[in-house]
Amino acid sequence: MSTAFFSHADCRTHDMGPGHPECPQRLDAIDDHLLAVGLDIALERREAPLVSLSDVALAHGSGYVAQLEDLLQQVSAGGEARAIDPDTIASPGTWNAVRRAAGAAVAATDAVLDGEVSNAFCAVRPPGHHATRNETMGFCFFNNVAIAARHALDVRGLDRVAIIDFDVHHGNGTEDIIAGDERVLMVSFFQHPLYPHSGGVPMGTNMVNLPVAAYTRGPEIRALIEANWLPRLEAFRPQMLFISAGFDAHREDDLGQLGLVEADYAWITRRLMAVADRHAQGRIVSCLEGGYNLSALARSVAAHLRVLAEVDGIDFLSSDVAESRL
């Protein structure tokens, strides 16, 4: 089977203004790089649908969902951007982008559970892991991964799922939503202290938080994962894995000060695939979170996807493939 690549043009219509790091060009950079290295031919591209608000309500309060829908529809009708919080701006295209981003995560979950594809990556924006049950935060409106995880549990009937977050920032929104839900194990590392200045003390026993200091590099992160994440994941035996795939822990990304490189993201992905193969029939859904240096983002996503698609080490631009692109 294949790796699905979910995205939609609407995800580019959310625009928080000139100079904002969470920009539409992030998705362009990913697409351009996948095409340039030939990796696009290994992926099954699918368009993200609009999320059902009943799915959103599995992770967010009904009042919050209604208020956000009303606000974003007002912005869409008015045609002018509006700041929601100091970091998060709504533009006329935001409501559709928000629904496509969460819709991608849910559709990917269904595609993997139905056996249509082996695993899936959602190249979407806005990201989601800072969105709490009742609050926008840090560029995020709906928590895409939390919605998908709850869909797998509450709609599709799974008993246990794991959420893995390797963004440079703590996934405080995801933690807020799933704290105490023993059907979910969340494991993460993040730079600390750094926005949103949380995560030092987990909110529940169903979390493995690894706050790390600035300038921590890949070998130290790998050792922490081996010692802390993997034993808990093995003991938990998740039936599906959800990844909040932020690539801003890359050493070239200015929004953090960690020292990961593409090889580290590939290593993490391999370890997670091994867990999924042992306990979850290989089922993984990965959703884009951070990553703001466009070149580093694109290269890191490609490293992640090469492992997910099990084409690590294959040169797609050799021989016949290269000639076909001339």
C-alpha positions in Angstrom: 0.0 0.0 0.0 1.0 3.6 -0.2 1.5 6.8 1.8 -1.3 9.3 1.3 -0.4 13.0 1.1 -3.4 15.2 2.1 -3.5 18.9 1.3 -5.8 21.5 -0.3 -5.4 24.8 -2.0 -7.6 26.4 0.6 -4.8 25.9 3.2 -2.9 28.6 1.3 -5.7 31.2 1.5 -5.1 31.7 5.3 -2.7 34.6 5.3 -1.6 36.3 8.5 0.3 39.1 6.7 3.7 40.1 5.4 6.6 38.8 7.4 4.5 36.4 9.5 6.5 33.1 9.8 3.4 30.9 9.5 2.9 31.7 5.8 1.4 30.1 2.7 4.8 29.7 1.2 5.5 26.9 3.7 3.3 24.6 1.7 4.8 25.8 -1.6 8.3 25.0 -0.3 7.3 21.5 0.6 5.6 20.8 -2.7 8.4 22.3 -4.7 11.0 20.2 -2.9 9.1 17.0 -3.2 8.8 17.6 -6.9 12.4 18.5 -7.3 13.7 15.4 -5.6 11.1 13.1 -7.3 9.5 12.0 -4.0 6.1 13.1 -5.2 5.8 9.9 -7.3 5.9 7.8 -4.2 2.9 9.5 -2.6 -0.8 9.2 -3.2 -2.1 12.8 -3.3 -5.6 13.4 -1.8 -7.6 16.5 -1.4 -8.6 17.4 2.2 -12.3 17.6 2.8 -14.0 20.2 5.0 -14.2 18.8 8.6 -17.5 18.0 10.2 -18.2 20.3 13.1 -19.4 17.2 15.0 -15.8 15.9 14.8 -14.4 19.2 15.9 -16.7 19.0 19.0 -14.9 15.8 20.0 -11.9 18.0 21.0 -13.3 21.5 21.5 -16.1 23.1 23.5 -19.3 23.7 21.5 -19.4 27.3 22.6 -15.8 27.9 21.4 -16.6 26.2 18.0 -19.7 28.4 17.5 -17.9 31.6 18.4 -14.9 30.9 16.3 -17.1 29.9 13.3 -19.1 33.2 13.7 -15.9 35.3 14.0 -14.1 33.7 11.0 -17.2 33.9 8.8 -17.5 37.6 9.7 -13.8 38.1 8.7 -14.5 36.2 5.4 -17.5 38.3 4.6 -15.8 41.6 5.6 -12.7 40.9 3.6 -10.3 42.3 6.2 -7.9 40.5 8.5 -8.4 40.6 12.2 -6.1 39.8 15.1 -7.5 37.2 17.5 -4.5 37.1 19.8 -1.0 38.6 19.7 0.3 35.7 17.5 -2.8 34.6 15.6 -4.5 36.6 12.8 -7.7 35.6 10.9 -7.9 36.5 7.2 -10.8 36.1 4.7 -9.5 32.6 3.8 -9.0 31.4 7.3 -12.3 29.6 8.0 -12.0 27.3 4.9 -8.3 26.7 5.7 -9.1 25.8 9.3 -11.8 23.3 8.2 -9.5 21.8 5.5 -6.6 21.3 7.9 -8.8 19.4 10.5 -10.6 17.7 7.6 -7.4 16.4 6.3 -6.5 14.8 9.7 -9.9 13.1 10.0 -9.9 11.9 6.4 -6.4 10.6 6.7 -7.5 8.7 9.9 -10.3 7.1 8.0 -8.2 6.2 5.0 -5.6 4.5 7.2 -8.2 2.7 9.3 -10.1 1.5 6.2 -6.9 0.1 4.8 -6.8 2.3 1.8 -3.3 3.5 2.5 -0.6 2.4 4.9 -0.1 5.8 6.5 -0.7 9.4 5.8 0.9 12.9 6.0 -1.2 16.0 6.1 0.5 19.1 4.5 -1.9 21.6 6.0 -2.0 24.9 7.7 -2.9 26.5 10.0 -1.2 24.2 12.5 -3.1 23.0 15.5 -1.2 21.8 18.6 -1.4 25.1 20.6 -5.2 25.3 20.2 -6.7 24.4 23.6 -10.2 23.1 24.1 -11.6 26.7 24.3 -8.9 29.0 23.0 -6.9 29.9 19.9 -3.2 30.2 20.5 0.2 30.3 18.7 -1.0 30.4 15.1 -3.6 27.6 15.9 -7.4 27.6 15.7 -8.6 23.9 15.7 -6.3 21.2 17.1 -6.0 18.9 14.1 -4.3 16.0 15.8 -6.5 16.0 18.9 -9.6 16.0 16.7 -8.3 13.1 14.6 -7.3 11.1 17.7 -10.7 11.5 19.3 -12.3 10.6 15.9 -10.3 7.4 16.0 -11.5 6.6 19.5 -15.0 8.0 19.7 -16.2 7.4 16.1 -14.1 4.6 14.8 -14.0 2.6 18.0 -10.3 2.2 18.8 -9.3 1.7 22.4 -5.8 3.2 22.6 -4.0 5.8 20.5 -0.7 7.6 20.9 0.1 11.2 20.0 3.8 12.1 19.4 4.8 15.7 19.2 8.3 16.7 18.1 7.7 20.4 17.5 10.2 22.8 19.2 7.3 24.3 21.1 5.3 22.4 23.7 1.9 21.1 22.4 0.0 22.8 25.2 -3.3 22.7 23.4 -3.1 18.9 22.8 -2.2 18.4 26.4 -5.1 20.5 27.6 -7.5 18.5 25.5 -6.3 15.0 26.3 -5.0 15.3 29.8 -6.5 12.5 31.9 -7.9 10.6 28.9 -6.2 7.3 29.6 -7.1 6.1 26.1 -4.4 8.5 24.8 -0.7 8.5 25.5 1.1 11.7 24.5 4.9 11.8 24.3 6.8 14.9 23.3 10.0 16.8 23.6 10.3 20.6 23.3 12.7 23.4 24.1 12.1 24.8 27.6 11.7 27.6 28.5 10.2 28.7 25.3 6.7 29.7 24.1 4.1 28.8 25.4 6.2 28.4 28.6 4.4 25.2 29.7 5.0 21.5 29.8 7.5 21.4 32.6 4.9 19.6 34.8 2.6 17.3 32.8 -1.1 17.8 33.3 -1.8 14.1 33.5 -0.3 10.7 34.0 -0.9 9.9 30.3 1.9 12.2 29.2 5.7 11.9 28.8 7.0 15.4 28.6 10.7 15.9 27.8 11.6 19.6 28.2 15.1 20.2 26.9 17.5 23.2 27.0 18.3 25.4 24.1 21.1 24.1 21.8 20.3 20.4 22.6 21.3 18.4 19.5 20.2 15.3 17.8 22.2 12.7 19.7 20.9 13.9 23.1 17.3 13.9 21.8 17.7 10.4 20.4 19.0 9.1 23.8 16.0 10.8 25.6 13.6 9.2 23.1 15.1 5.7 23.6 15.0 6.0 27.4 11.6 7.7 27.9 9.3 7.6 24.9 9.9 4.1 23.6 9.4 2.1 26.8 6.1 3.9 27.5 4.9 3.4 23.9 5.7 -0.2 24.0 3.9 -0.7 27.3 0.9 1.3 26.1 0.6 -0.7 22.8 -1.3 2.0 20.8 -3.6 0.8 18.0 -2.8 4.0 16.0 -0.1 6.7 16.1 -0.7 10.4 15.5 2.2 12.7 14.9 2.3 16.4 15.5 5.1 16.9 13.0 6.8 20.2 13.7 10.1 20.8 12.1 11.1 24.0 13.9 13.6 22.1 16.1 15.9 22.1 13.1 19.1 23.9 13.7 18.4 26.3 10.8 15.0 27.4 12.2 15.1 30.8 14.0 11.9 30.2 16.0 13.8 27.8 18.3 17.3 27.0 19.3 17.5 23.2 19.1 20.0 21.4 16.9 18.1 18.7 14.9 18.8 17.9 11.3 17.0 15.9 8.6 18.7 12.6 9.7 17.2 13.1 13.2 13.7 13.4 11.9 14.2 10.3 9.7 15.5 8.4 12.8 12.5 9.4 14.9 10.2 8.4 12.1 11.8 5.0 11.9 11.4 4.4 15.6 7.8 5.4 15.5 7.1 3.2 12.5 8.6 0.2 14.3 6.2 0.8 17.2 3.3 1.1 14.8 4.3 -2.1 13.0 4.4 -4.0 16.3 1.2 -2.7 17.8 -0.9 -0.7 15.4 -0.7 -2.6 12.0 1.6 0.2 10.8 -1.2 2.9 11.2 0.2 6.4 11.4 -1.3 9.8 10.6 1.2 12.7 10.7 0.1 16.3 10.6 2.3 19.4 9.9 2.8 21.7 12.8 5.7 24.2 12.9 8.8 24.7 10.7 9.5 28.2 9.4 12.9 28.1 7.6 11.5 27.1 4.3 14.5 25.2 3.0 14.9 23.3 6.3 11.2 22.6 6.5 11.0 21.2 3.0 14.1 19.0 3.5 12.9 17.7 6.8 9.4 16.9 5.5 11.0 14.9 2.7 13.2 13.0 5.2 10.0 12.2 7.2 8.1 11.1 4.1 10.9 9.0 2.7 10.7 6.8 5.8 6.9 6.8 6.0 6.7 5.7 2.3 9.5 3.2 2.9 11.7 4.6 0.1 14.6 5.7 2.3 17.7 5.7 0.2 16.0 5.4 -3.2 17.1 8.0 -5.8 13.9 8.9 -7.6 15.7 11.2 -10.0 18.0 8.6 -11.4 17.7 6.9 -14.8 14.2 6.7 -16.3 12.6 9.1 -13.8 15.2 11.8 -14.4 14.7 11.5 -18.1 11.0 11.7 -17.8 11.3 15.1 -16.1 13.6 16.6 -18.8 
